[in-house]
Amino acid sequence: MEDDMPRNIYDEDHEAMRASAREFVARTLAPRAEEMIAGKSIPRDIWLEAGKQGFFGLDIPEEFGGAGVDDYRFNAVVAEEMSRFNAATSSCFGIHSDVCPPYIVDLGTEEQKQRWLPGMASGELICAIAMTEPSGGSDLAALKTTAVRDGDSWILNGSKTFITNGYQADLVIVAARTDPSKGAKGITLLMVERGMDGFVNGRKLDKVGMDESDTAELFFENVRVPDENRLGPEGMGFISMMQRLPQERVGAAVSNVAHAKAILEETIQYAKDRKAFGQPIGAFQHNKFLMAELVTKIEVAEAYVDDCIAAHAEGKLSAVDAAKAKWWSSEVQNDVLDHCVQLHGGYGFMNEYRVARAWRDARVTKIWAGSNEIMKELIGRDLGF
C-alpha cells in the first residue's frame, strides 16, 4: 500500500529472495491457479520447481541439500509472497519447508538426515506432520494413536485428520502414544513413509476453503515402523512439538497478514474504479473511513508480527508472543477480508473473484495451529491465572 510504514527488518539479501519468490509465483503458480483449485492439490512438478528454486531448503544444512540459512527472515519473505498468491499454497509449502525440517534437523540422527533431508529440500519427498486426531483437535496430550514396541520396531495403530499435504505425503511425522501410563510424557514421534504396509493416505477432505490444499485423513493399521524411524528420544514427542510450535505459529501470523494485505490492496483499487451514484465507491465517507481503519489494522498487525519475526530470527521468540501473533493476526485477517467482500458488493460473493476465495480460505486460520481460544489460554496462564 502506498505510504505505509517502512519495514526495517529486511535487508537487500532478503528482498532479493522476495523478488525470486515473486517471480516464481508469476511464472509457475499464477498460470496454473485454476488447475490447482480443480485438482484440490499442488501438482508434483510445481513442488519440484519450488525445490529447484531453493524455497524448501532454508532450514536444511548445506551438506543435506539445503541452503543452511540460519535466519528466519528468509522464510518469512517467501511465506509472504506465497500468501499474496493464495493462502493454501503458503500453507502447504510452509508445513513442508518451515514446520517439518526443524524436527529432523534438530532431532534426527545423521543417517535420518541423509535419508530424508535432501529429498525434502528438492521437493521430491513431500512432508506432513500428523498431530490432530478425529476425536480431539488442540488437546495434543490426549492422543489415541498408539505405537507398541515389538523387537526393533513399533506397531502403529490409529488415525489422524485435517493433515495438510496428507494426500500426497511421502513422509509423515506422526505423534503416537507409546506409554499410556505417562500422559504427555508417553508420546513419541515416528517417521512413517509412503508404502509402509498398513499406512493409507486417505481421501482429500472437502473443505469450505483452501481448495488447493490436499488436506487428508491418514490411517495406520498395524504399521510396522522400524525403531530407526523414531525421531528423537522415546517419550519426548510432546515436548518436541511444544518447542517447535512457535515457529509454526509465527509462520501462520506472517501468512495471515500478507494474505489479507494483498486482498485489501486489490479492494482499495476496486473502490477507486467502481462507480456508484456518479462517483467512486471509495469516495463515500463510510467507505473511506472503513478503508482507513482496515489499512491501519493491517499495518499495526504487521508491525507486531515483524517484531516476532525479528525475535525468532535471533532465537528469542517466546511461545506466548507467538500465540499472541497467531490469534491476533487471524482475527485481523478475517475482519479485513469480511469488509473487503462487503466493499465488492455482489461480486465479492462470486468465486471467480479472489476476494471471495480469500474470505473462505481465511476462516480456518482462527482454528488451526492451535485454536484462538487455546492461544488465549496460553497467554492467560502467562499472566498468572
C-alpha angles and dihedrals in degrees: 000000000000118000094004120154115286115253112226103186099082130071133192094282092054091048090050088056089048091053090051092050092047090051090050090052093050096043104035112016107035097055090054100042095115092046090057092049092050094046094043089224145065110260117245094243090060090053089052093049091050088051091049089053090055099246095126102049104058093110094038120092117246094245088064097048100271136111095252091217110165094196120096091201089080090056089049097054091050090049091050093053094046089049092052086059095046140318097241097058090048089051096049094045092042094055090049099043107025107027105036106039097062090060092058096037093050102033106023128102120240089258092051092050092050091047100049115014099069091054092047091051092050095045092242093114111049110206133206135176119224115206107127120083132195092249097049139019120185095013096091093167091065097064117157099190106106137202119194121195115245112175109297092347143064124232106220124202132171142058141264131203142197089033113168110224087011097133096052098030117135093179128030130189101217125195109212136172109246098168115032091189095064104056112204090001091060097067122106132185118234128185109227118194130206110262097034109138111259096019112118127184098214131214124303105262119239102238133184090238142351089076094172093058117092094218109176150167119254125209129198119191114176091324109181106220115184115233087240085072092058108115113216127338122332111266095018097096097103093049090047091053093047091051092054101040093087090067091050091048098047087047089054090050092051090052095044094056096041092048094052093042093056093051092045090054090053091047092053089053090047090052089055094048101039114084129204129169089001100306141073110280089234089064093068108101095234092053093041092052091044093053090047088056094046094050090050092049092052094048093047091049090046091052092054093045090049089056089052091049091052092047092049091049086058094045092248104109111121124215089242095054090047088053091051091051093047098050098038095047092050092050091049091045094053094044093050094046093048089056090046089057090051092050090054091055115199092351089062088067094054118099091217088071117080091222092064094049092045091052091054093043094052098058094079093057089080088057110038130072085034119328118269089249089059090048090055090048090056092048092046092052089052088057089060100260 
